[in-house]
Amino acid sequence: YKSIDKIDVYTIDGYYPDSYIVYTLTEERLKDVDVAVPILYCYYVSTVMGRLCVSRTDVKTEVKAYMTNTSNNPGIIDLVNEVNERCEKLKAENAEYSEFIKTRNLDGTTKTPPTTEPPQPQSTDPNAAVG
């Protein structure tokens, strides 16, 4: 990307104490296309041995399952749908962006990647939002 125009952050309690699933919605300007594209990222944030860890990969199986479950949270579903709708609208309205997507075999949809290794379990309620 060339620049980030905006960042919004959404959090849900993580599987372990003092951990969170963090969704960041950014508007990024791509190098090859001068348009702000909405992109949704998902991270797992936890404290390990007193240090804050942020990861998108390498989490325990139970954390991955919990993250999959929280992706069914109505607020997260709405957020993903909003991003997908904005991408589709952008493809329809901006020929340069549409061509960029086609030439790179990208489909413009949002994916929630798996996410870091933390310490001991907490809530399994996917609706337990932090902020």
N, C-alpha and C positions, 0 to 999 in steps of 0.2 A: 504494500500500500504506500501511498505518497504522504498522507496525513490522516489524522483522526479528528473529525469535526465535533464529535459528541460521544460521551460515555454515560450510560445509565447502568446502575448496579442493583441487582435484586438478590436477596439471600433467603435461604431456607435452612433451618437447623440441620446439621449433619448427623451422621450415624453415631458418631462418638461425641462425648462431652467436648465443648470448646472447638467444635468443627462445624463447617458450613458448606452448603452447596451454593456457589456463587455464579449467577448468570450475569454476564455483561453484554449489554446491547450497545454496539458502537455504530457510528456512521463514519465509514472509512472512504477516503478518496483513493482510488486505485491509480497506480502509475500509468497504466495504458488508457484509462478512460477518466475524463474529468467529471465525475459524478459521485455524489455521496451515496454509498451503498450500505444498507443496514445489515449488520452481521451479528449473530448471537453466539457467544462463547459460553461454555460451562466449565467451571473449575471446582475442585474439592480443596478446601482450605482447612487446615488443622494445625494443632500444636504438637510437635514431636520433640521430646527431650528439651522442652522450653523454647523451642524455635518455631516460628511460623513457617508452614510449608504450603505451597500452592502448586497444584498439579492438575493435569488433564489426563494423565495415564498412570498405570501402575498402582491401582488400588486393590484392596482385598476383595474377594468375591462378594462378601456380604455388603460391602460399601457400594459396589457396582449395582447389586440388586436393589439397594436402597435408593440409589440415584435414578435407576430406571423407574422405580415406584414414584419418586417425587416428580418425574417428568410427566406423570399423570395428574399432577396438581392442576386444578382448573385455571389458576393464575398463570402457570407456566404454559399450559396449552394455549391460552389466549395470547401470550407473548410470542410463542412460536408461530401461531397463525398470523398474528400482526406482521411479523417479519417476513413470512412467506408471501403474504398479500402485497406488502410494500415492494418486495423483489419482483413479483409478477407484474405489478403496475409499472415499475421502472423499466422492465424488459419491453413492455408494450409501448411505453412512451419515449424511450430513448434508444434509437437505432444503434448507436455506437456501443452502448452497454449490452444490448441484445446480441450483437455480433461478437462482442468479447466473450459472452457466455457460450455461444455456439462454437466458437473456434477452440475453446478450451474444454469442451465436453462437460461443462458445469451445468447443474440443473437449477441453481438459484435457491434451493431449499435449505433450511436450517437443520443442522445435525447436532445432537448433544453428545459430545465425545465423552468416553469414560475419563475418570480422573484420578491422590497420594495416600501413602500409608500412614494412618493415624494410630492412636492408642485404644481405649475401651468403650463399649456400646452405650447409646443413649436412647432417644425416642425413635420409634419406627413410624410415627405419624407424619405423612408427607405434607399435611396441611399446617404444620407447626412453623409458620413464617417468622423470621426474625425481623425483617424490615424491608 
